[in-house]
Amino acid sequence: MDSVLRARHADIIDEHYYNSPKWFLQNATRYDHYDSNGPKIFVGEYAAQSDRIGSLKNLNNLQTALVEAAFMTGIERNADVAVMASYAPLFAHITEWQWTPDLIWFDNSGNYVTPQLLCAAAF
């Protein structure tokens, strides 16, 4: 799909990544070689999967936070190409959710910080 969008001279391409921690580390330099004159990139969804892709056992933990932070450094370093990024899913109610991991968990009286939110705040 990426090649089709580039051939059509799309202004921006929406990329989604739900992969293993290893993938995020290996792709910390992903945008270093993108053509800065080509379409801009919106990393519309990304989240490291601690168990397996699509598993309800995926957790926000220190390992996933660190590899996502490494990936984010590549996004920030190449802000001329990767112009936007958003963690996904963002919010989840602690008793009613359908996807993991999520960045911010909440209930009817408060919210719960994940390691990912702490790492993002450090930047």
C-alpha positions as CSV (number, residue, x, y, z in Angstrom):
1,M,0.0,0.0,0.0
2,D,2.9,2.4,0.8
3,S,4.2,2.1,-2.7
4,V,0.8,2.8,-4.2
5,L,0.4,5.9,-2.0
6,R,3.8,7.1,-3.0
7,A,3.1,6.5,-6.7
8,R,-0.1,8.6,-6.3
9,H,2.0,11.4,-4.6
10,A,0.0,11.3,-1.4
11,D,0.7,14.2,0.9
12,I,0.8,12.0,4.0
13,I,0.8,8.3,4.8
14,D,-0.7,6.8,7.9
15,E,1.4,3.9,9.3
16,H,0.4,1.6,12.1
17,Y,2.7,-0.6,14.1
18,Y,1.7,-3.3,16.6
19,N,4.8,-5.5,16.8
20,S,7.2,-7.2,19.2
21,P,9.7,-5.2,21.4
22,K,12.5,-6.6,19.1
23,W,10.8,-5.0,16.1
24,F,10.6,-1.6,17.8
25,L,14.3,-1.7,18.6
26,Q,15.3,-2.8,15.1
27,N,13.2,0.0,13.6
28,A,14.4,2.9,15.8
29,T,16.3,4.1,12.7
30,R,13.3,3.4,10.3
31,Y,12.9,7.0,9.2
32,D,16.5,7.9,8.9
33,H,16.5,7.0,5.2
34,Y,13.1,8.1,4.1
35,D,13.1,10.8,1.4
36,S,12.3,14.1,3.0
37,N,10.8,15.3,-0.3
38,G,8.4,12.4,-0.4
39,P,5.1,12.0,1.4
40,K,5.1,12.9,5.1
41,I,4.4,10.1,7.6
42,F,1.8,10.0,10.4
43,V,2.6,7.1,12.7
44,G,-1.1,6.9,13.5
45,E,-1.0,3.9,15.8
46,Y,1.9,2.2,17.5
47,A,2.3,-0.1,20.6
48,A,4.8,-2.8,21.4
49,Q,3.2,-6.1,22.1
50,S,4.6,-7.8,25.2
51,D,2.9,-11.2,24.5
52,R,1.9,-11.4,20.8
53,I,0.1,-9.2,18.3
54,G,-3.6,-8.9,19.3
55,S,-3.3,-10.8,22.5
56,L,-5.4,-9.6,25.5
57,K,-2.4,-10.5,27.6
58,N,-0.3,-7.7,26.3
59,L,1.0,-5.4,29.1
60,N,2.5,-2.0,29.5
61,N,5.7,-2.8,31.2
62,L,9.2,-1.4,31.4
63,Q,10.5,-3.3,28.4
64,T,7.7,-2.1,26.1
65,A,8.1,1.5,27.4
66,L,11.8,1.5,26.7
67,V,11.6,0.1,23.1
68,E,8.7,2.4,22.3
69,A,10.9,5.3,23.6
70,A,13.7,4.2,21.3
71,F,11.3,4.1,18.4
72,M,10.1,7.6,19.3
73,T,13.6,9.0,19.2
74,G,13.7,8.0,15.5
75,I,10.4,9.7,14.9
76,E,11.6,12.9,16.7
77,R,15.0,12.8,14.9
78,N,13.2,12.7,11.6
79,A,10.5,15.3,12.3
80,D,10.8,16.5,8.7
81,V,9.5,13.1,7.5
82,A,7.5,11.7,10.5
83,V,5.4,14.7,11.2
84,M,2.9,13.2,13.7
85,A,2.6,10.1,15.9
86,S,0.1,8.8,18.4
87,Y,0.1,5.9,20.7
88,A,-2.9,3.6,20.3
89,P,-5.1,2.7,21.8
90,L,-5.0,5.6,24.1
91,F,-7.7,5.2,26.8
92,A,-9.3,2.1,28.4
93,H,-11.7,1.6,31.3
94,I,-10.3,-0.9,33.7
95,T,-13.4,-3.1,33.5
96,E,-14.5,-2.6,29.9
97,W,-11.8,-2.8,27.2
98,Q,-11.2,-4.7,24.0
99,W,-7.5,-4.2,23.1
100,T,-4.3,-4.1,25.0
101,P,-2.0,-2.5,25.7
102,D,-3.5,1.0,26.4
103,L,-1.7,4.1,27.4
104,I,-4.1,5.5,30.0
105,W,-6.3,3.2,32.1
106,F,-9.1,4.8,34.2
107,D,-12.2,3.9,36.3
108,N,-15.0,6.1,37.6
109,S,-12.8,7.8,40.1
110,G,-9.3,8.2,38.6
111,N,-6.7,7.2,36.1
112,Y,-3.6,5.0,36.2
113,V,-0.2,5.9,34.8
114,T,1.6,3.3,32.7
115,P,5.4,3.1,32.1
116,Q,4.8,4.4,28.6
117,L,3.3,7.6,29.9
118,L,6.2,8.1,32.3
119,C,8.8,7.6,29.4
120,A,6.9,10.0,27.1
121,A,6.8,12.6,29.9
122,A,10.6,12.3,30.2
123,F,11.0,13.5,26.6
